[in-house]
Amino acid sequence: MHRPTGRSAPNAGAAEWVGTGGVPWPTGGTSGALLQTGINTDCVNGVQEDHAWFEELPSTPNTSRSFLGFPVSPGDSIKATVFQATSGAWETKVDDLTIGLSAVMVTGEGWGVATDSGDGTFRGQGSTAGLSYSGGYTAEWIVEDYGQGASPETATLVPLADYGTVTFTDLTSSPGPWTLSPADSVAIFQGGSLTSQPSAFSNDGFSVSYTG
């Protein structure tokens, strides 16, 4: 995933993330709770701000946290993963390959930031002792406007920022193999106008472009 340069209205936002679970089935139910991690690109009073985060939804209480000490710049190359470790814990990880830092969350343990050149341990920024995850049955690679509010039930969507183009490459999941079809892609419309459009899947990747 390659970070774009955001251009937007004075106050807008976009989230670029990967995750598993959270998809409603046509016959009812979902593919499991959503566990996700990624980057937010926000325009705040005309100034671009970027940060990494993770979230499990739903969880009690709703668990969404931002990583501190993890600077992200336009154009950085990002690797984002959600996986189950051999210990049975679920982990999310955002690697900024440009600066050599990783933002890590481990269920039942905590979250924090580590250096890619280190021993794999991270300096904790908070506890996830009460957080667990039972797995999902789908994988998602998303660029979207996100909800802002005290809870998911009361959140309202932010205006979608002009994020340029985000390119997802080297897409993998377990089990495999698989491919994405046009029916798997979802565009974004705001106010009746197309504002975000994914490309066709090709060579294990695709791009998403702001069109508004």
Buried (B, 14 or more C-beta within 10 A) or exposed (E): BBBBEBBBEEEBBBBBBBBBBBBEEEEEEBBBBBBBBBBBBBBEEEEBEBBBBBBBBEBEEEBEBBBBEBEBEBEBBBBBEBEBEEEEBBBBBBBBBBBEBBBBBBBBBBBBBBBEEEEEEBEBBEEBEEBBBEEBEBBBBBBBBBBEEEEEEEEEBBBBBBBBEBBBEEBEBEEEEEEBEEEBBEEBEEEEEEBBBBBEBEEEBBBBBBEB
